[in-house]
Amino acid sequence: MRLTIDVAVLLTVIVIVRLGRRTQARSRFEEEVTVVIVLALGVLIAPTPVGHGILNFVTQLVTQASR
């Protein structure tokens, strides 16, 4: 479990750095790599308590928005 959280934190930092750059300077390959990194981050975070909290938060937002 500890290794999963450490990798998730590292991927979070990588995503923040990659998304902080200008969009015009990115190639299609760089965008695809960013998508793969974000998907891997989602898979790592999903089974953790943080992932469950995010899911509950998003569920509440969608429920309120659909009313």
C-alpha positions, 0 to 999 in steps of 0.5 A: 500500500505504501508503494502505491501512495508514493507512486501516486504522489510522484505521478501527481507531481508529473501531471501537474508539471506537464499540464502547467506547460503551454498547450501550443508547445505540445506534440500529439505524442506528448499529449498521449503520454500525459493521458496515459500518465493520468489514467495510471494515476487514476488506477493507483488512486481509485482503491485508496481512501483518497480515491473513495473520497474523490468518488463520493465528492464527484457523485455528490456534484453530479447528483446536485447538478442533475436536480 
